[in-house]
Amino acid sequence: MAETEGQLDKLSEMRHLLRAVKTSTELAILARAPTELVNRLARISGLLDAVSQLAVDAGPARDLTPGLIRDALGALEQWRSWDKVRSPSA
């Protein structure tokens, strides 16, 4: 039971991260962010989507997940930093 709950937590976290990356990708496109940043967000979005469809604790998905999560968090931070710099402060 606890193992199943752990898998659900990981899957839930992965889907939440996926939503954040997808939204950031859309915002980056609309904001005309640098192509490199948009491509990074889009690549991570696609990989997160694919991995979230697989069993996170089995096989290749398990091997990809830690690095993918680090990449996603780094890309989100890069997007937030870029957006913060370009947005006028109140």
Secondary structure, DSSP 8 states (H G I E B T S, - for coil): -HHHHHHHHHHHHHHHHHHHHHHHHHHHHHTT--HHHHHHHHHHHHHHHHHHTS-TTSHHHHHHHHHHHHHHHHHHHHHHHHHHHHS---
